[in-house]
Amino acid sequence: MRAFEPDSSIVSDVIPSPNYGERNKARQPDMIVLHYTGMPDVEGALARLCTAGTEVSAHYVVLEDGRIVQCVSEARRAWHAGVSSWAGEDDINSCSIGVEIINRGHDWGYPEYPLRQIAAVIALCRGIMLRRKVPAHRVLGHSDVAPARKKDPGEKFPWHSLANSGVGHWVTPAPVVRGETLMLGTISDEVLSLQQALARYGYGVPLTGKYDAATMEVITAFQRHFRPARLDGVADHSTLSTLQALLASLPAEGTAVASK
């Protein structure tokens, strides 16, 4: 017998996880965070997400063959984001729906995502966006909200394909060309402007004017999502132009509050 009824009609099975709580101050989710499981097999991933004591869970798991398992009701706070922040909020678990995608990840060979799996992710996210009124620009990767700790779903994840179906925010990345760059150790007004632009988009980055390790981690996360052709943490012309194009294409209410 199911412990709860699935929130989506395309869910194949419910495997309840004991790892959840209540959303802080009854916060209604308006964000989707996409992860990869980063484990060698699906059985181990599901066991970790659904076993008491692991202190980790997700609302949904999308298998490689496109089947979707729900582990936590959308009304509850799943434990998927960990220490994270976006647009001034630091309790991402309370404001989001967590979707784990079966993929071995960077530590286990990092395979491509199968087309049928991505089709299922798109269908699932479209339903969540409709039910929860999630704006496209608040469909994010784990690495976006936790850039110092996480790489998932990674540079092989086809964000452009999702955006073509109305899931997520995307612009065509500016081409990588030679030119001036901002990099680790640079202290300048240009670095401060970069940090302010990243914060306006939603990233948690200190506004110091110094291109420090934290800024480099955020730039790498940005590149992993929006400019995956080169992941070097260097703010080159391509990275800066892509960031400005994303900001320019946000809805008027989409700009985040700058970090402090």
C-alpha positions in Angstrom: 0.0 0.0 0.0 1.3 3.4 -0.9 2.2 5.8 2.0 0.9 8.7 -0.1 -0.6 9.3 -3.5 1.8 10.5 -6.1 1.6 14.2 -7.1 2.2 13.4 -10.8 0.2 11.1 -13.1 3.4 10.0 -14.8 5.0 8.6 -11.6 5.6 4.8 -12.1 6.0 3.9 -8.5 6.0 5.3 -5.0 8.9 4.2 -2.7 8.4 6.3 0.5 11.5 7.8 2.2 11.5 8.5 5.9 13.9 11.3 5.4 11.8 14.5 5.2 10.2 17.2 7.4 7.9 20.1 7.1 8.7 23.2 5.0 9.9 26.1 7.1 7.0 28.5 7.8 4.8 26.6 5.4 6.9 27.9 2.5 5.4 26.9 -0.8 8.0 25.5 -3.3 8.7 27.7 -6.3 12.0 26.2 -7.4 13.1 22.9 -8.9 16.6 21.6 -8.1 18.0 18.9 -10.4 20.7 16.5 -9.2 22.4 13.4 -10.4 22.7 10.5 -8.0 26.4 10.1 -8.4 26.4 6.4 -7.5 27.4 3.3 -9.5 23.9 1.7 -9.6 20.2 2.5 -9.2 19.7 0.1 -6.3 22.3 1.8 -4.2 21.0 5.2 -5.0 17.4 4.3 -4.1 18.5 2.6 -0.9 20.4 5.7 0.2 17.5 8.0 -0.6 14.9 5.8 1.1 16.8 4.5 4.2 16.4 6.0 7.6 19.6 7.5 9.0 21.1 8.6 5.7 19.5 12.1 6.1 19.1 12.5 2.4 16.1 12.2 0.1 14.4 13.7 -2.9 10.9 14.1 -4.1 11.5 12.3 -7.3 14.0 9.9 -8.9 14.2 9.6 -12.7 15.5 6.3 -13.9 17.6 5.8 -17.1 14.7 4.1 -18.8 12.4 7.1 -18.1 10.5 5.6 -15.2 9.8 8.1 -12.4 9.7 7.1 -8.7 8.3 9.5 -6.1 9.9 9.2 -2.6 8.6 12.3 -0.8 5.3 14.1 -1.2 5.7 17.6 -2.8 4.0 19.0 0.3 6.9 17.9 2.5 10.5 19.2 2.8 12.8 16.6 1.2 16.5 16.7 2.2 18.3 17.1 -1.1 20.0 20.5 -1.3 22.2 20.6 1.9 24.0 23.8 2.6 23.0 26.0 -0.3 21.6 29.3 -1.3 19.9 31.1 -4.1 18.5 34.7 -4.6 19.0 35.5 -0.9 17.4 32.3 0.5 19.5 29.7 2.3 16.9 27.1 3.1 16.6 25.7 -0.4 15.0 22.5 0.8 12.0 24.5 2.0 11.5 26.4 -1.2 12.2 23.7 -3.7 11.2 20.3 -5.3 14.2 18.0 -5.5 14.7 15.7 -8.5 17.4 13.1 -8.5 18.4 11.7 -12.0 20.1 8.3 -12.1 23.6 9.0 -13.4 26.9 7.7 -12.1 28.4 11.2 -12.1 31.9 12.4 -12.3 33.3 9.9 -9.8 32.0 6.9 -11.8 32.7 7.7 -15.4 29.9 10.3 -16.0 27.9 8.8 -18.9 25.7 10.8 -21.2 22.0 11.2 -20.2 19.8 8.9 -22.3 17.2 10.7 -24.4 14.2 8.9 -22.8 15.5 9.9 -19.4 15.7 13.5 -20.4 12.2 13.3 -21.9 10.9 12.1 -18.6 12.7 14.9 -16.7 11.1 17.4 -19.0 7.6 16.0 -18.6 8.0 15.8 -14.8 9.3 19.3 -14.5 6.6 20.7 -16.8 4.0 19.3 -14.5 5.7 20.6 -11.4 6.0 24.1 -13.0 2.3 24.1 -13.7 1.2 22.8 -10.3 3.6 25.0 -8.3 3.9 28.0 -10.6 7.6 27.7 -10.8 9.2 30.3 -13.1 11.5 28.9 -15.8 14.6 30.7 -14.4 14.1 28.9 -11.0 14.8 25.4 -12.5 18.3 25.0 -11.4 21.1 22.5 -10.8 22.5 21.4 -7.5 25.8 23.1 -8.5 24.0 26.4 -9.0 22.8 26.5 -5.4 25.9 24.9 -3.9 28.8 25.8 -6.1 31.5 25.2 -3.6 30.4 21.6 -3.0 28.6 20.2 -6.0 29.0 19.5 -9.7 25.7 17.9 -10.5 23.9 17.5 -12.8 27.0 18.5 -14.6 28.2 19.8 -17.9 26.8 16.9 -19.9 23.2 17.7 -18.8 21.3 19.1 -21.8 19.9 22.3 -20.3 19.3 23.6 -23.8 16.9 20.7 -24.6 15.0 21.4 -21.4 14.7 25.1 -22.3 13.4 24.2 -25.8 10.5 22.5 -24.0 9.9 25.4 -21.6 11.9 24.1 -18.7 14.7 26.3 -17.4 16.3 29.5 -18.6 18.8 29.4 -21.4 20.4 31.6 -24.0 22.8 30.5 -26.7 26.3 30.8 -25.1 28.6 33.3 -26.5 31.5 31.7 -28.4 34.8 31.1 -26.6 37.4 33.5 -28.1 40.7 34.9 -27.0 40.7 38.2 -25.1 41.0 39.8 -21.7 39.8 37.8 -18.7 39.2 38.1 -15.0 40.8 35.4 -13.0 41.9 34.3 -9.6 43.7 37.1 -7.7 42.3 40.0 -9.7 41.1 42.9 -7.6 39.1 45.5 -9.5 35.8 47.3 -10.1 35.2 44.9 -13.0 35.4 42.0 -10.6 32.9 43.7 -8.3 30.6 44.3 -11.3 30.9 40.6 -12.2 30.0 39.6 -8.6 27.0 41.9 -8.6 25.8 40.5 -11.9 26.1 36.9 -10.6 24.2 37.9 -7.4 21.5 39.6 -9.5 21.0 36.3 -11.3 20.7 34.5 -8.0 24.2 33.0 -7.2 25.5 33.3 -3.7 28.7 35.2 -4.1 30.5 37.7 -1.8 30.6 41.2 -3.2 34.3 42.0 -2.4 35.8 43.2 -5.7 38.4 40.4 -5.4 38.4 37.4 -7.7 38.8 34.9 -4.8 38.3 31.1 -4.6 34.5 31.6 -3.9 34.1 33.7 -7.0 36.0 31.2 -9.1 33.7 28.4 -7.8 30.6 30.3 -8.7 32.0 31.1 -12.2 32.8 27.4 -12.7 29.2 26.5 -11.6 27.8 29.1 -14.0 29.9 27.7 -16.9 28.9 24.1 -16.0 25.2 25.2 -16.5 25.2 27.9 -19.1 28.6 27.8 -21.0 29.8 24.2 -20.8 32.3 24.4 -23.7 35.1 25.4 -21.2 35.1 24.9 -17.5 38.0 26.8 -16.1 36.5 29.3 -13.6 37.9 32.2 -15.6 35.6 35.0 -16.5 36.4 35.4 -20.2 34.4 37.3 -22.8 32.2 34.3 -23.5 31.2 33.9 -19.8 30.6 37.6 -19.2 28.5 38.0 -22.4 26.4 34.9 -21.6 25.7 36.1 -18.1 24.6 39.5 -19.4 22.4 37.9 -22.0 20.7 35.8 -19.3 20.1 38.8 -17.1 18.7 40.8 -20.1 16.3 37.9 -20.9 14.9 37.5 -17.3 11.3 38.6 -16.7 11.1 41.9 -14.8 10.5 40.2 -11.5 13.2 37.6 -12.0 16.2 39.5 -10.8 17.4 38.3 -7.4 18.3 40.5 -4.5 22.0 41.1 -4.4 24.1 39.1 -1.9 25.7 40.9 1.0 
